[in-house]
């Protein structure tokens, strides 16, 4: 089975032994993305919703580099350090994805995330 590695400078570059995404068997698997601005390499300032938007932009750019888009996402996994932000996640998701076409999603509370952020999202999409 052949894998195609996906990395783009339009999303935060990997800081460890991983890639932004992998294409295999017609699927794209992304690494978890946090609210890092790829231009600066730093977490963005701003509200929680702005951080979610940055994460979604990073994911969109990775999917685009792989030749797909949000409409082809089969599953999102969202990691939050504070479940009280659940409704804000839903608000931002609705900006990027039509509720009627929304894929499967898991939302998990965790005690901590990389770079001290409060949200990380990964996804699986088809090509």
C-alpha positions as CSV (number, residue, x, y, z in Angstrom):
1,X,0.0,0.0,0.0
2,X,1.4,3.3,-1.1
3,X,1.1,6.4,1.0
4,X,1.3,10.0,-0.2
5,X,2.7,12.5,2.3
6,X,0.9,15.8,2.5
7,X,2.7,18.9,3.8
8,X,1.9,22.5,2.9
9,X,3.3,25.9,4.1
10,X,-0.3,27.0,4.3
11,X,-0.7,25.1,7.6
12,X,1.7,24.8,10.6
13,X,4.7,22.7,9.7
14,X,5.2,19.5,11.7
15,X,7.3,19.9,14.9
16,X,7.9,16.2,15.4
17,X,7.8,12.8,13.8
18,X,4.6,13.3,11.8
19,X,3.2,14.9,8.7
20,X,0.2,17.2,8.2
21,X,-1.6,14.5,6.3
22,X,-1.4,11.1,4.6
23,X,-3.3,10.0,1.6
24,X,-3.9,6.2,1.3
25,X,-6.5,4.1,-0.3
26,X,-8.6,7.1,-1.4
27,X,-8.7,8.6,2.1
28,X,-6.9,11.6,3.7
29,X,-6.0,11.4,7.3
30,X,-4.9,14.7,8.9
31,X,-2.7,15.2,11.9
32,X,-4.4,17.2,14.7
33,X,-4.3,20.9,14.0
34,X,-4.2,23.7,16.6
35,X,-4.6,27.5,16.1
36,X,-1.1,28.2,14.9
37,X,-0.8,30.9,12.2
38,X,1.4,29.2,9.5
39,X,2.9,32.6,8.6
40,X,4.3,33.2,12.1
41,X,4.5,29.8,13.6
42,X,2.7,31.1,16.7
43,X,-0.6,30.5,18.3
44,X,-3.0,33.2,17.2
45,X,-4.3,35.8,19.7
46,X,-8.0,36.3,19.9
47,X,-11.2,34.7,21.0
48,X,-12.0,31.0,21.2
49,X,-14.0,31.2,18.0
50,X,-11.1,32.8,16.2
51,X,-8.9,29.9,17.4
52,X,-11.4,27.4,16.0
53,X,-11.6,29.3,12.7
54,X,-7.7,29.2,12.4
55,X,-7.8,25.4,13.1
56,X,-10.4,25.0,10.4
57,X,-8.4,27.1,7.9
58,X,-5.3,25.0,8.6
59,X,-7.3,21.8,8.0
60,X,-8.9,23.2,4.9
61,X,-5.4,24.0,3.5
62,X,-4.1,20.5,4.2
63,X,-7.2,19.0,2.6
64,X,-6.7,21.3,-0.4
65,X,-3.1,20.2,-0.8
66,X,-4.3,16.6,-0.8
67,X,-6.9,17.4,-3.5
68,X,-10.1,17.4,-1.4
69,X,-12.3,19.7,0.7
70,X,-14.6,19.9,3.7
71,X,-17.5,18.5,1.8
72,X,-15.6,15.2,1.5
73,X,-14.8,14.9,5.2
74,X,-16.3,11.7,6.7
75,X,-15.2,12.3,10.3
76,X,-13.9,15.0,12.5
77,X,-12.4,14.4,16.0
78,X,-12.3,17.5,18.2
79,X,-10.3,17.7,21.4
80,X,-11.3,20.4,23.9
81,X,-9.8,21.4,27.3
82,X,-13.1,23.0,28.3
83,X,-16.4,21.5,27.4
84,X,-18.2,24.8,28.0
85,X,-16.9,25.8,24.6
86,X,-19.0,23.1,22.8
87,X,-21.6,25.5,21.4
88,X,-18.9,27.8,20.1
89,X,-17.4,24.9,18.2
90,X,-20.8,24.2,16.7
91,X,-21.1,27.8,15.6
92,X,-17.8,27.9,13.8
93,X,-18.3,24.4,12.2
94,X,-21.6,25.8,10.7
95,X,-19.5,28.6,9.0
96,X,-17.5,25.9,7.2
97,X,-19.9,23.0,6.8
98,X,-23.6,22.9,6.0
99,X,-25.4,21.3,9.0
100,X,-27.5,19.1,6.6
101,X,-24.2,17.7,5.1
102,X,-22.2,17.5,8.3
103,X,-20.0,14.4,8.7
104,X,-19.7,12.2,11.7
105,X,-17.9,13.9,14.7
106,X,-16.5,13.1,18.1
107,X,-15.8,15.8,20.6
108,X,-13.6,14.7,23.5
109,X,-12.5,16.6,26.7
110,X,-8.8,16.4,27.5
111,X,-6.7,17.8,30.3
112,X,-4.1,19.5,28.0
113,X,-3.1,20.0,24.4
114,X,0.1,20.9,22.5
115,X,1.4,24.4,22.8
116,X,-1.0,25.2,25.7
117,X,-3.9,25.6,23.4
118,X,-7.5,24.7,24.2
119,X,-8.7,23.1,20.9
120,X,-7.2,20.6,18.4
121,X,-9.1,19.0,15.5
122,X,-8.2,16.2,13.1
123,X,-10.2,14.7,10.2
124,X,-10.6,11.9,7.7
125,X,-11.8,12.7,4.2
126,X,-12.2,11.1,0.9
127,X,-10.4,12.2,-2.3
